[in-house]
């Protein structure tokens, strides 16, 4: 098993230390949650490096329910610290998991979606780890159906080797060529469904949600907070 670090980690010693720390088995749930939030902050800084300073488009952060209060919150906080909070919107998705004929799919069971200007939207899909393309493909496809992007960022602390190629292959070339990746470590080994060392196992368990059914019953605090701030944006099926 080997891990390599990206240019983002090479110039961000704190992010590099954090991405190694979340892979350790003795990190408590509370520590893990906070480290994921901090990793979100650092991912936000990486996105901002590539985001044109004069952009006036809405920025839409797309996340899964388990990442909402931690990784996605940190990324949104980073955008807010740079004065982009008033144009940042959130789409949070509850994904199921179905395996048919040897193929895994991740249908969207529920969603929370804030309104944004669909013209020239900057999409940031953030996920704790990217191994296959299944969840990211599903969630990005759902998001892109609502907007005409000027930029598409895929952000994660860890990616399995060649995940970029697998994701790009799932989209038309004119969409895939817009993808820009921000991540800190690349791993090249899996044990079952878990990347090694990855993020230290199943993110559901590491974050304290238990299994898939438990995390899909969870309502993130950030959704409750933002739903009040951005008027009525109900969670829908």
C-alpha positions in Angstrom: 0.0 0.0 0.0 1.4 3.4 -0.9 0.2 7.0 -0.6 1.3 9.9 -2.7 0.5 13.6 -2.0 -0.7 16.2 -4.4 0.5 19.7 -5.0 -2.2 21.0 -2.7 -0.8 18.9 0.2 2.8 19.7 -0.6 2.2 23.4 -0.1 -0.2 23.0 2.9 1.5 21.1 5.7 -1.6 21.3 8.0 -3.8 19.7 5.3 -1.2 17.0 4.8 -1.1 16.2 8.6 -4.9 16.2 8.8 -5.4 13.8 5.9 -3.0 11.4 7.6 -4.6 11.8 10.9 -8.1 10.9 9.8 -6.8 7.6 8.6 -5.7 6.6 12.1 -7.9 4.1 14.0 -7.7 5.8 17.4 -9.2 9.1 16.5 -12.5 9.7 18.4 -15.7 10.6 16.7 -15.6 14.1 17.9 -12.0 14.5 16.8 -12.8 13.0 13.4 -15.7 15.3 12.8 -13.6 18.4 13.6 -10.7 17.2 11.5 -13.1 16.7 8.5 -14.4 20.2 9.0 -10.9 21.5 9.0 -10.1 19.5 5.9 -13.1 21.2 4.3 -11.5 24.6 5.1 -8.3 23.6 3.4 -10.2 22.2 0.4 -11.9 25.5 0.1 -8.6 27.3 -0.1 -7.5 24.9 -2.9 -10.7 25.7 -4.8 -10.2 29.4 -4.3 -6.7 29.2 -5.9 -8.3 28.2 -9.2 -11.4 30.3 -8.9 -11.1 33.6 -10.9 -11.0 36.5 -8.5 -13.6 38.4 -10.5 -16.2 35.7 -10.7 -19.7 36.9 -10.1 -21.5 33.7 -10.5 -23.3 31.8 -7.8 -21.3 29.0 -6.1 -23.2 25.8 -5.4 -21.7 23.3 -3.0 -23.0 19.8 -3.5 -22.5 17.2 -0.7 -23.8 14.0 0.7 -25.8 14.0 4.0 -22.9 12.4 6.0 -20.5 15.1 4.9 -22.8 18.1 5.3 -22.0 19.2 8.8 -18.3 18.5 8.6 -16.4 18.6 5.2 -19.0 20.7 3.4 -19.4 23.0 6.4 -15.7 23.7 6.4 -15.6 24.4 2.7 -18.5 26.8 3.0 -16.8 28.5 5.9 -13.7 29.0 3.7 -15.8 30.6 1.0 -17.5 32.8 3.6 -14.1 33.9 5.0 -13.2 35.1 1.5 -16.4 37.2 1.1 -18.3 34.7 -1.0 -20.9 33.6 1.5 -23.7 35.7 0.0 -23.4 33.8 -3.3 -22.8 30.3 -1.9 -25.7 27.9 -2.1 -26.0 24.3 -0.8 -27.4 21.1 -2.3 -27.4 18.2 0.2 -28.3 14.7 -1.1 -29.3 11.5 0.7 -28.0 8.6 -1.4 -29.1 5.0 -1.2 -27.0 2.1 -2.3 -28.2 -0.6 -4.8 -26.2 -3.3 -6.5 -27.8 -4.7 -9.7 -26.1 -7.2 -12.0 -22.7 -6.4 -10.4 -23.2 -2.7 -10.9 -23.5 -0.3 -8.0 -25.9 2.7 -8.2 -26.5 5.4 -5.7 -30.1 6.7 -6.2 -31.0 10.0 -4.6 -33.6 9.3 -1.9 -34.0 12.9 -0.7 -32.6 16.3 -1.3 -32.2 19.8 0.2 -31.7 22.4 -2.5 -31.2 26.1 -2.3 -32.2 28.3 -5.2 -29.3 29.7 -7.3 -28.8 31.6 -10.5 -28.4 28.8 -13.1 -26.4 30.9 -15.5 -22.6 30.3 -15.1 -22.9 28.4 -11.8 -19.7 27.3 -10.2 -20.3 23.8 -8.9 -18.2 22.3 -6.1 -18.9 18.6 -5.4 -17.3 17.7 -2.1 -17.0 14.2 -0.7 -14.9 12.6 2.1 -13.3 10.1 -0.3 -13.6 9.3 -4.0 -13.0 5.7 -5.0 -15.5 4.7 -7.8 -17.5 7.3 -9.6 -20.9 6.2 -8.5 -22.0 8.7 -5.9 -20.2 11.7 -7.4 -21.7 10.9 -10.8 -25.2 10.7 -9.4 -25.0 13.8 -7.4 -23.2 15.9 -10.0 -25.7 14.8 -12.6 -28.5 15.9 -10.3 -26.8 19.3 -9.7 -25.9 20.0 -13.4 -29.6 19.5 -14.4 -30.3 22.8 -12.6 -27.5 24.9 -14.0 -25.2 25.8 -16.8 -21.7 25.7 -15.2 -18.8 28.0 -15.7 -16.6 25.7 -13.6 -16.9 22.3 -12.0 -14.7 21.4 -9.0 -14.4 18.0 -7.5 -13.0 18.2 -4.0 -12.0 15.4 -1.5 -9.3 14.8 1.1 -8.4 11.4 -0.5 -8.9 9.8 -4.0 -8.2 6.3 -5.1 -5.7 6.2 -8.0 -7.3 7.0 -11.4 -10.6 8.1 -9.8 -10.4 11.2 -12.1 -10.4 9.0 -15.2 -13.3 6.9 -13.9 -15.4 9.9 -13.2 -14.6 11.7 -16.5 -15.6 8.5 -18.4 -19.1 8.8 -17.0 -19.8 12.2 -18.6 -19.8 13.6 -22.1 -16.4 15.1 -23.0 -17.7 18.7 -23.1 -18.7 18.3 -19.4 -15.7 16.2 -18.3 -13.2 18.8 -19.7 -14.6 21.3 -17.2 -13.6 19.2 -14.2 -11.0 20.6 -11.8 -9.8 18.4 -8.9 -8.7 19.5 -5.5 -7.5 16.7 -3.2 -4.6 16.0 -0.8 -3.7 12.3 -1.1 -3.9 9.5 -3.6 -4.0 5.9 -2.5 -3.7 2.8 -4.7 -5.2 -0.1 -2.7 -8.6 -1.2 -1.5 -9.8 -3.8 1.0 -13.3 -4.6 0.0 -15.1 -1.2 -0.3 -12.5 0.7 1.8 -9.5 2.5 0.4 -6.3 1.9 2.3 -5.3 3.9 4.3 -8.0 6.2 2.8 -9.9 8.0 5.6 -9.6 5.1 8.1 -12.5 2.9 7.0 -16.2 3.7 6.6 -17.0 7.4 6.9 -20.5 6.6 8.2 -19.0 4.8 11.2 -16.1 7.1 11.7 -18.5 10.1 11.9 -20.7 8.2 14.4 -23.7 7.6 12.1 -23.5 3.8 12.2 -24.6 2.3 8.9 -26.3 3.5 5.7 -29.9 3.4 7.1 -28.9 5.4 10.1 -27.1 8.1 8.1 -30.1 8.5 5.8 -32.3 9.2 8.7 -30.0 12.0 9.8 -31.0 15.7 9.3 -27.8 17.8 9.2 -27.6 20.9 11.5 -26.4 23.0 8.5 -29.6 22.2 6.6 -31.7 23.3 9.5 -29.6 26.5 9.9 -29.6 27.4 6.2 -33.3 26.5 5.6 -34.2 29.2 8.1 -31.8 31.7 6.5 -32.7 31.1 2.9 -36.5 31.0 3.4 -38.4 27.8 2.7 -36.3 25.1 1.0 -37.9 21.8 2.1 -36.3 18.5 2.0 -37.9 16.6 -0.9 -37.9 13.0 -2.2 
